[in-house]
Amino acid sequence: MKFKIDENLPVEFVDILRAAEHDAVTATQQGLSGASDPQIVQACRAEDRVLVTLDLDFCDVRTYPPGQFPGFMVMRLQKLDKLHLLRVFERAVELLKTNRISHRLWIIEEDRVRIRSGEEE
């Protein structure tokens, strides 16, 4: 799978994904710092990359129907310190071995991952 890490997350997310044999880049590496949500999702569509973000706007399935996008992993956590983010994300990446992300919204919380399917498969 291919992933784009939003600028609001640690760059170490790239290392976690690459260690799990996924392709990952940051929005910042691609010159998308400060880009609007529509610009970010357009880049993800063009590159067929799942967006990993803290931006809860991407949980709105009316604005961003999962079936119309490569996929979203939205971190919705109580604590946002770097070490906590990395630990929770590592657990979520393990789920990629047994759960599909393509055209889905994953809402990643401390103790669970909620997965919403897209209407278009």
MOWO-V319635 format. One record per residue. N is the residue number from 1. D_CENTER is the distance of its C-alpha to the mean C-alpha in Angstrom with 1 decimal. Layout:
N/D_CENTER
N/D_CENTER
This chain:
1/11.4
2/10.1
3/6.9
4/6.9
5/6.5
6/7.7
7/11.3
8/11.2
9/9.9
10/12.3
11/12.8
12/13.5
13/9.9
14/11.1
15/14.1
16/12.7
17/10.9
18/14.1
19/16.2
20/14.8
21/15.8
22/12.6
23/12.6
24/10.4
25/11.3
26/10.8
27/11.5
28/14.6
29/15.9
30/15.8
31/17.8
32/15.3
33/16.1
34/17.2
35/16.0
36/15.9
37/13.1
38/15.0
39/15.3
40/11.6
41/11.0
42/14.3
43/13.3
44/10.3
45/12.9
46/15.6
47/13.9
48/12.3
49/8.9
50/5.5
51/3.7
52/1.9
53/5.1
54/8.3
55/9.7
56/11.1
57/12.4
58/9.5
59/10.9
60/14.1
61/14.6
62/17.7
63/16.2
64/13.0
65/14.3
66/11.8
67/14.6
68/14.9
69/11.5
70/9.9
71/7.2
72/4.5
73/3.1
74/5.5
75/7.7
76/11.2
77/13.7
78/17.4
79/17.6
80/15.6
81/17.6
82/16.1
83/17.6
84/16.3
85/12.7
86/13.2
87/15.1
88/12.8
89/9.8
90/12.5
91/13.6
92/10.3
93/10.3
94/13.9
95/13.1
96/11.8
97/15.5
98/16.7
99/14.2
100/12.9
101/9.3
102/10.9
103/11.5
104/10.2
105/8.5
106/7.7
107/9.0
108/9.3
109/12.8
110/15.3
111/17.3
112/15.3
113/12.2
114/13.0
115/12.2
116/13.3
117/14.6
118/15.1
119/18.7
120/18.8
121/18.6
